[in-house]
């Protein structure tokens, strides 16, 4: 099966997942919502979301941050966003049970 090319110039979306100990869930979620709100203010056309797996595993919960830019935002205009996300997320470090994992996806043509 041949892979479908990405839509030319369409901005990517980022999915970042990581684990937090259950006792840290409320704090980590509040921190994420706070820095996502600031990022939306700094990056017009950015939508954000924070999600969690419904079940805990080994005393930890997996969270996922989602970042999408409106289609009219060019990929060039989005170039600095991953670094801005990581800088903002540095406040989470004391609440993590391991590394953050980033996946980048682009729209299909």
DRENTORKOL-3810 file (N, C-alpha, C; in nm, 4 decimals):
REM DRENTORKOL-3810
@n.u->0.0854; n.v->-0.1169; n.w->0.0000; ca.u->0.0000; ca.v->0.0000; ca.w->0.0000; c.u->0.0898; c.v->0.1229; c.w->0.0000
@n.u->0.0608; n.v->0.2164; n.w->-0.0862; ca.u->0.1395; ca.v->0.3389; ca.w->-0.0976; c.u->0.0891; c.v->0.4427; c.w->0.0019
@n.u->0.1826; n.v->0.5091; n.w->0.0700; ca.u->0.1453; ca.v->0.6123; ca.w->0.1673; c.u->0.0912; c.v->0.7346; c.w->0.0955
@n.u->-0.0117; n.v->0.7922; n.w->0.1527; ca.u->-0.0697; ca.v->0.9140; ca.w->0.0977; c.u->0.0165; c.v->1.0325; c.w->0.1389
@n.u->0.0480; n.v->1.1228; n.w->0.0444; ca.u->0.1319; ca.v->1.2368; ca.w->0.0799; c.u->0.0578; c.v->1.3335; c.w->0.1714
@n.u->0.1349; n.v->1.4103; n.w->0.2450; ca.u->0.0769; ca.v->1.5133; ca.w->0.3317; c.u->0.0272; c.v->1.6288; c.w->0.2464
@n.u->-0.0745; n.v->1.6963; n.w->0.2939; ca.u->-0.1249; ca.v->1.8149; ca.w->0.2257; c.u->-0.0145; c.v->1.9206; c.w->0.2253
@n.u->0.0122; n.v->1.9777; n.w->0.1108; ca.u->0.1219; ca.v->2.0733; ca.w->0.0964; c.u->0.1024; c.v->2.1942; c.w->0.1872
@n.u->0.2034; n.v->2.2230; n.w->0.2694; ca.u->0.2019; ca.v->2.3417; ca.w->0.3533; c.u->0.1106; c.v->2.3342; c.w->0.4738
@n.u->0.0385; n.v->2.2244; n.w->0.4919; ca.u->-0.0538; ca.v->2.2140; ca.w->0.6049; c.u->0.0259; c.v->2.1989; c.w->0.7341
@n.u->-0.0174; n.v->2.2659; n.w->0.8397; ca.u->0.0565; ca.v->2.2555; ca.w->0.9658; c.u->0.0389; c.v->2.1183; c.w->1.0295
@n.u->0.1406; n.v->2.0721; n.w->1.0982; ca.u->0.1292; ca.v->1.9433; ca.w->1.1671; c.u->0.0493; c.v->1.9568; c.w->1.2963
@n.u->0.0212; n.v->1.8432; n.w->1.3568; ca.u->-0.0374; ca.v->1.8373; ca.w->1.4909; c.u->0.0604; c.v->1.7585; c.w->1.5763
@n.u->0.0649; n.v->1.7911; n.w->1.7050; ca.u->0.1564; ca.v->1.7257; ca.w->1.7972; c.u->0.0763; c.v->1.6560; c.w->1.9060
@n.u->0.1183; n.v->1.5350; n.w->1.9388; ca.u->0.0578; ca.v->1.4526; ca.w->2.0430; c.u->0.1702; c.v->1.4145; c.w->2.1388
@n.u->0.1591; n.v->1.4581; n.w->2.2631; ca.u->0.2655; ca.v->1.4373; ca.w->2.3613; c.u->0.2073; c.v->1.3598; c.w->2.4782
@n.u->0.2662; n.v->1.2444; n.w->2.5059; ca.u->0.2126; ca.v->1.1615; ca.w->2.6141; c.u->0.3218; c.v->1.1283; c.w->2.7151
@n.u->0.2770; n.v->1.1043; n.w->2.8381; ca.u->0.3682; ca.v->1.0764; ca.w->2.9490; c.u->0.2867; c.v->1.0257; c.w->3.0664
@n.u->0.3568; n.v->0.9735; n.w->3.1659; ca.u->0.2908; ca.v->0.9177; ca.w->3.2840; c.u->0.3163; c.v->1.0064; c.w->3.4051
@n.u->0.2151; n.v->1.0149; n.w->3.4892; ca.u->0.2282; ca.v->1.0853; ca.w->3.6171; c.u->0.1734; c.v->0.9936; c.w->3.7268
@n.u->0.2351; n.v->0.9955; n.w->3.8439; ca.u->0.1794; ca.v->0.9183; ca.w->3.9550; c.u->0.0380; c.v->0.9681; c.w->3.9875
@n.u->-0.0503; n.v->0.8769; n.w->4.0233; ca.u->-0.1893; ca.v->0.9147; ca.w->4.0530; c.u->-0.2001; c.v->1.0312; c.w->4.1510
@n.u->-0.1204; n.v->1.0372; n.w->4.2575; ca.u->-0.1328; ca.v->1.1502; ca.w->4.3499; c.u->-0.0954; c.v->1.2851; c.w->4.2860
@n.u->-0.0247; n.v->1.2829; n.w->4.1737; ca.u->0.0179; ca.v->1.4062; ca.w->4.1055; c.u->-0.0794; c.v->1.4483; c.w->3.9952
@n.u->-0.1823; n.v->1.3684; n.w->3.9699; ca.u->-0.2714; ca.v->1.3922; ca.w->3.8561; c.u->-0.3369; c.v->1.5298; c.w->3.8592
@n.u->-0.3960; n.v->1.5688; n.w->3.9687; ca.u->-0.4655; ca.v->1.6985; ca.w->3.9755; c.u->-0.3677; c.v->1.8134; c.w->3.9529
@n.u->-0.2508; n.v->1.8057; n.w->4.0146; ca.u->-0.1515; ca.v->1.9120; ca.w->3.9985; c.u->-0.1019; c.v->1.9177; c.w->3.8549
@n.u->-0.0666; n.v->1.8021; n.w->3.7983; ca.u->-0.0160; ca.v->1.7989; ca.w->3.6609; c.u->-0.1215; c.v->1.8498; c.w->3.5625
@n.u->-0.2452; n.v->1.8082; n.w->3.5789; ca.u->-0.3529; ca.v->1.8528; ca.w->3.4888; c.u->-0.3714; c.v->2.0044; c.w->3.4957
@n.u->-0.3678; n.v->2.0592; n.w->3.6155; ca.u->-0.3828; ca.v->2.2043; ca.w->3.6315; c.u->-0.2651; c.v->2.2782; c.w->3.5674
@n.u->-0.1451; n.v->2.2265; n.w->3.5835; ca.u->-0.0286; ca.v->2.2891; ca.w->3.5213; c.u->-0.0398; c.v->2.2872; c.w->3.3689
@n.u->-0.0808; n.v->2.1740; n.w->3.3137; ca.u->-0.0960; ca.v->2.1631; ca.w->3.1683; c.u->-0.2005; c.v->2.2617; c.w->3.1173
@n.u->-0.3161; n.v->2.2661; n.w->3.1825; ca.u->-0.4207; ca.v->2.3594; ca.w->3.1374; c.u->-0.3719; c.v->2.5041; c.w->3.1434
@n.u->-0.2939; n.v->2.5363; n.w->3.2450; ca.u->-0.2413; ca.v->2.6716; ca.w->3.2572; c.u->-0.1443; c.v->2.7070; c.w->3.1465
@n.u->-0.0465; n.v->2.6198; n.w->3.1188; ca.u->0.0483; ca.v->2.6570; ca.w->3.0149; c.u->-0.0124; c.v->2.6437; c.w->2.8756
@n.u->-0.1114; n.v->2.5563; n.w->2.8571; ca.u->-0.1795; ca.v->2.5511; ca.w->2.7280; c.u->-0.2570; c.v->2.6806; c.w->2.7020
@n.u->-0.3177; n.v->2.7366; n.w->2.8041; ca.u->-0.3886; ca.v->2.8635; ca.w->2.7888; c.u->-0.2913; c.v->2.9739; c.w->2.7465
@n.u->-0.1737; n.v->2.9776; n.w->2.8093; ca.u->-0.0735; ca.v->3.0779; ca.w->2.7718; c.u->-0.0246; c.v->3.0556; c.w->2.6285
@n.u->-0.0050; n.v->2.9299; n.w->2.5893; ca.u->0.0390; ca.v->2.9016; ca.w->2.4527; c.u->-0.0656; c.v->2.9444; c.w->2.3507
@n.u->-0.1941; n.v->2.9233; n.w->2.3807; ca.u->-0.2999; ca.v->2.9669; ca.w->2.2882; c.u->-0.2967; c.v->3.1181; c.w->2.2706
@n.u->-0.2642; n.v->3.1912; n.w->2.3781; ca.u->-0.2527; ca.v->3.3361; ca.w->2.3677; c.u->-0.1330; c.v->3.3791; c.w->2.2845
@n.u->-0.0248; n.v->3.3024; n.w->2.2907; ca.u->0.0969; ca.v->3.3355; ca.w->2.2170; c.u->0.0941; c.v->3.2900; c.w->2.0716
@n.u->0.0124; n.v->3.1913; n.w->2.0408; ca.u->0.0093; ca.v->3.1319; ca.w->1.9068; c.u->-0.1338; c.v->3.1374; c.w->1.8521
@n.u->-0.1707; n.v->3.2459; n.w->1.7833; ca.u->-0.3056; ca.v->3.2544; ca.w->1.7251; c.u->-0.3321; c.v->3.1347; c.w->1.6324
@n.u->-0.4496; n.v->3.0794; n.w->1.6455; ca.u->-0.4871; ca.v->2.9654; ca.w->1.5627; c.u->-0.4516; c.v->2.8314; c.w->1.6249
@n.u->-0.4013; n.v->2.8312; n.w->1.7476; ca.u->-0.3655; ca.v->2.7068; ca.w->1.8146; c.u->-0.4824; c.v->2.6562; c.w->1.8976
@n.u->-0.5133; n.v->2.5288; n.w->1.8834; ca.u->-0.6093; ca.v->2.4656; ca.w->1.9734; c.u->-0.5333; c.v->2.3605; c.w->2.0536
@n.u->-0.5753; n.v->2.3431; n.w->2.1782; ca.u->-0.5065; ca.v->2.2508; ca.w->2.2686; c.u->-0.6078; c.v->2.1638; c.w->2.3405
@n.u->-0.5577; n.v->2.0539; n.w->2.3906; ca.u->-0.6419; ca.v->1.9620; ca.w->2.4661; c.u->-0.5497; c.v->1.8822; c.w->2.5584
@n.u->-0.5998; n.v->1.8409; n.w->2.6710; ca.u->-0.5286; ca.v->1.7469; ca.w->2.7566; c.u->-0.6259; c.v->1.6331; c.w->2.7865
@n.u->-0.5764; n.v->1.5112; n.w->2.7689; ca.u->-0.6590; ca.v->1.3924; ca.w->2.7867; c.u->-0.5846; c.v->1.2955; c.w->2.8781
@n.u->-0.6566; n.v->1.1946; n.w->2.9268; ca.u->-0.5942; ca.v->1.0918; ca.w->3.0091; c.u->-0.6506; c.v->0.9565; c.w->2.9718
@n.u->-0.5713; n.v->0.8554; n.w->2.9956; ca.u->-0.6243; ca.v->0.7201; ca.w->2.9830; c.u->-0.7201; c.v->0.6996; c.w->3.0984
@n.u->-0.8285; n.v->0.6276; n.w->3.0774; ca.u->-0.9272; ca.v->0.6125; ca.w->3.1845; c.u->-0.8781; c.v->0.5272; c.w->3.3013
@n.u->-0.7815; n.v->0.4403; n.w->3.2761; ca.u->-0.7345; ca.v->0.3530; ca.w->3.3828; c.u->-0.5913; c.v->0.3890; c.w->3.4221
@n.u->-0.5597; n.v->0.3605; n.w->3.5463; ca.u->-0.4220; ca.v->0.3764; ca.w->3.5940; c.u->-0.3500; c.v->0.2436; c.w->3.5745
@n.u->-0.2175; n.v->0.2518; n.w->3.5652; ca.u->-0.1357; ca.v->0.1331; ca.w->3.5486; c.u->-0.0124; c.v->0.1498; c.w->3.6363
@n.u->0.0095; n.v->0.0569; n.w->3.7256; ca.u->0.1243; ca.v->0.0631; ca.w->3.8181; c.u->0.1265; c.v->0.1933; c.w->3.8984
@n.u->0.0082; n.v->0.2425; n.w->3.9361; ca.u->-0.0001; ca.v->0.3635; ca.w->4.0167; c.u->0.0199; c.v->0.4927; c.w->3.9401
@n.u->0.0230; n.v->0.4838; n.w->3.8065; ca.u->0.0424; ca.v->0.6035; ca.w->3.7235; c.u->-0.0711; c.v->0.6162; c.w->3.6224
@n.u->-0.0947; n.v->0.7404; n.w->3.5815; ca.u->-0.1943; ca.v->0.7720; ca.w->3.4797; c.u->-0.1197; c.v->0.8303; c.w->3.3599
@n.u->-0.1611; n.v->0.7907; n.w->3.2399; ca.u->-0.1021; ca.v->0.8459; ca.w->3.1187; c.u->-0.1832; c.v->0.9669; c.w->3.0746
@n.u->-0.1151; n.v->1.0795; n.w->3.0580; ca.u->-0.1763; ca.v->1.2006; ca.w->3.0050; c.u->-0.1295; c.v->1.2217; c.w->2.8627
@n.u->-0.2129; n.v->1.2884; n.w->2.7831; ca.u->-0.1758; ca.v->1.3247; ca.w->2.6469; c.u->-0.2157; c.v->1.4685; c.w->2.6214
@n.u->-0.1190; n.v->1.5464; n.w->2.5769; ca.u->-0.1432; ca.v->1.6827; ca.w->2.5321; c.u->-0.1576; c.v->1.6790; c.w->2.3801
@n.u->-0.2543; n.v->1.7558; n.w->2.3280; ca.u->-0.2772; ca.v->1.7627; ca.w->2.1846; c.u->-0.2688; c.v->1.9092; c.w->2.1433
@n.u->-0.1961; n.v->1.9336; n.w->2.0347; ca.u->-0.1779; ca.v->2.0692; ca.w->1.9816; c.u->-0.2063; c.v->2.0663; c.w->1.8326
@n.u->-0.2995; n.v->2.1526; n.w->1.7890; ca.u->-0.3341; ca.v->2.1632; ca.w->1.6466; c.u->-0.3393; c.v->2.3107; c.w->1.6097
@n.u->-0.2934; n.v->2.3392; n.w->1.4896; ca.u->-0.3032; ca.v->2.4743; ca.w->1.4364; c.u->-0.4095; c.v->2.4773; c.w->1.3279
@n.u->-0.4773; n.v->2.5895; n.w->1.3146; ca.u->-0.5758; ca.v->2.6049; ca.w->1.2080; c.u->-0.5082; c.v->2.5860; c.w->1.0727
@n.u->-0.5797; n.v->2.5326; n.w->0.9745; ca.u->-0.5192; ca.v->2.5061; ca.w->0.8439; c.u->-0.4570; c.v->2.6291; c.w->0.7773
@n.u->-0.5084; n.v->2.7484; n.w->0.8061; ca.u->-0.4524; ca.v->2.8676; ca.w->0.7422; c.u->-0.3174; c.v->2.9092; c.w->0.8002
@n.u->-0.2741; n.v->2.8459; n.w->0.9094; ca.u->-0.1419; ca.v->2.8734; ca.w->0.9657; c.u->-0.0415; c.v->2.7900; c.w->0.8872
@n.u->0.0554; n.v->2.8549; n.w->0.8286; ca.u->0.1525; ca.v->2.7825; ca.w->0.7465; c.u->0.2468; c.v->2.7009; c.w->0.8341
@n.u->0.3032; n.v->2.5980; n.w->0.7738; ca.u->0.4011; ca.v->2.5153; ca.w->0.8445; c.u->0.5202; c.v->2.6006; c.w->0.8866
@n.u->0.5572; n.v->2.6987; n.w->0.8059; ca.u->0.6693; ca.v->2.7869; ca.w->0.8409; c.u->0.6362; c.v->2.8684; c.w->0.9657
@n.u->0.5111; n.v->2.9163; n.w->0.9762; ca.u->0.4703; ca.v->2.9934; ca.w->1.0937; c.u->0.4646; c.v->2.9074; c.w->1.2195
@n.u->0.4517; n.v->2.7770; n.w->1.2025; ca.u->0.4422; ca.v->2.6851; ca.w->1.3158; c.u->0.5788; c.v->2.6335; c.w->1.3598
@n.u->0.6847; n.v->2.6740; n.w->1.2931; ca.u->0.8170; ca.v->2.6147; ca.w->1.3140; c.u->0.8650; c.v->2.6193; c.w->1.4585
@n.u->0.8387; n.v->2.7246; n.w->1.5322; ca.u->0.8895; ca.v->2.7361; ca.w->1.6684; c.u->0.7993; c.v->2.6792; c.w->1.7752
@n.u->0.6827; n.v->2.6298; n.w->1.7362; ca.u->0.5861; ca.v->2.5824; ca.w->1.8354; c.u->0.6366; c.v->2.4647; c.w->1.9186
@n.u->0.6992; n.v->2.3618; n.w->1.8620; ca.u->0.7447; ca.v->2.2509; ca.w->1.9471; c.u->0.8393; c.v->2.2952; c.w->2.0589
@n.u->0.9281; n.v->2.3873; n.w->2.0289; ca.u->1.0197; ca.v->2.4367; ca.w->2.1315; c.u->0.9441; c.v->2.5166; c.w->2.2382
@n.u->0.8434; n.v->2.5933; n.w->2.1958; ca.u->0.7628; ca.v->2.6698; ca.w->2.2914; c.u->0.6848; c.v->2.5759; c.w->2.3838
@n.u->0.6332; n.v->2.4668; n.w->2.3279; ca.u->0.5595; ca.v->2.3691; ca.w->2.4089; c.u->0.6519; c.v->2.3075; c.w->2.5124
@n.u->0.7687; n.v->2.2654; n.w->2.4711; ca.u->0.8617; ca.v->2.2013; ca.w->2.5649; c.u->0.9083; c.v->2.2981; c.w->2.6728
@n.u->0.9318; n.v->2.4228; n.w->2.6361; ca.u->0.9728; ca.v->2.5220; ca.w->2.7366; c.u->0.8606; c.v->2.5425; c.w->2.8388
@n.u->0.7372; n.v->2.5533; n.w->2.7906; ca.u->0.6231; ca.v->2.5734; ca.w->2.8806; c.u->0.6025; c.v->2.4516; c.w->2.9702
@n.u->0.6259; n.v->2.3327; n.w->2.9155; ca.u->0.6015; ca.v->2.2085; ca.w->2.9893; c.u->0.7102; c.v->2.1775; c.w->3.0912
@n.u->0.8147; n.v->2.2563; n.w->3.0950; ca.u->0.9229; ca.v->2.2285; ca.w->3.1911; c.u->0.8725; c.v->2.2293; c.w->3.3357
@n.u->0.7612; n.v->2.2988; n.w->3.3620; ca.u->0.7054; ca.v->2.3011; ca.w->3.4983; c.u->0.6545; c.v->2.1639; c.w->3.5423
@n.u->0.6348; n.v->2.0729; n.w->3.4472; ca.u->0.5848; ca.v->1.9392; ca.w->3.4808; c.u->0.6929; c.v->1.8457; c.w->3.5343
@n.u->0.8185; n.v->1.8770; n.w->3.5127; ca.u->0.9282; ca.v->1.7845; ca.w->3.5428; c.u->0.9181; c.v->1.7178; c.w->3.6799
@n.u->0.8888; n.v->1.7921; n.w->3.7875; ca.u->0.8843; ca.v->1.7250; ca.w->3.9184; c.u->0.7652; c.v->1.6308; c.w->3.9363
@n.u->0.6708; n.v->1.6335; n.w->3.8438; ca.u->0.5479; ca.v->1.5553; ca.w->3.8577; c.u->0.5422; c.v->1.4351; c.w->3.7628
@n.u->0.6480; n.v->1.4125; n.w->3.6858; ca.u->0.6474; ca.v->1.3061; ca.w->3.5858; c.u->0.7040; c.v->1.1758; c.w->3.6407
@n.u->0.6547; n.v->1.0648; n.w->3.5852; ca.u->0.7056; ca.v->0.9319; ca.w->3.6197; c.u->0.7796; c.v->0.8747; c.w->3.4995
@n.u->0.8558; n.v->0.9572; n.w->3.4319; ca.u->0.9294; ca.v->0.9140; ca.w->3.3134; c.u->0.9307; c.v->1.0251; c.w->3.2102
@n.u->0.9847; n.v->0.9967; n.w->3.0915; ca.u->0.9982; ca.v->1.1004; ca.w->2.9892; c.u->0.8665; c.v->1.1323; c.w->2.9184
@n.u->0.8652; n.v->1.2489; n.w->2.8562; ca.u->0.7558; ca.v->1.2886; ca.w->2.7664; c.u->0.7904; c.v->1.2357; c.w->2.6270
@n.u->0.6902; n.v->1.1895; n.w->2.5552; ca.u->0.7086; ca.v->1.1359; ca.w->2.4198; c.u->0.6260; c.v->1.2206; c.w->2.3239
@n.u->0.6895; n.v->1.2708; n.w->2.2195; ca.u->0.6214; ca.v->1.3567; ca.w->2.1224; c.u->0.6062; c.v->1.2842; c.w->1.9900
@n.u->0.4845; n.v->1.2866; n.w->1.9374; ca.u->0.4543; ca.v->1.2329; ca.w->1.8048; c.u->0.4014; c.v->1.3484; c.w->1.7209
@n.u->0.4470; n.v->1.3566; n.w->1.5970; ca.u->0.4056; ca.v->1.4637; ca.w->1.5053; c.u->0.3331; c.v->1.4000; c.w->1.3876
@n.u->0.2159; n.v->1.4532; n.w->1.3562; ca.u->0.1370; ca.v->1.4034; ca.w->1.2439; c.u->0.1022; c.v->1.5205; c.w->1.1523
@n.u->0.0874; n.v->1.4914; n.w->1.0236; ca.u->0.0436; ca.v->1.5926; ca.w->0.9270; c.u->-0.0845; c.v->1.5421; c.w->0.8612
@n.u->-0.1684; n.v->1.6356; n.w->0.8135; ca.u->-0.2918; ca.v->1.5947; ca.w->0.7470; c.u->-0.2630; c.v->1.5163; c.w->0.6189
@n.u->-0.3502; n.v->1.4240; n.w->0.5879; ca.u->-0.3408; ca.v->1.3545; ca.w->0.4603; c.u->-0.3869; c.v->1.4479; c.w->0.3492
@n.u->-0.3330; n.v->1.4259; n.w->0.2302; ca.u->-0.3701; ca.v->1.5101; ca.w->0.1146; c.u->-0.5121; c.v->1.4811; c.w->0.0735
END
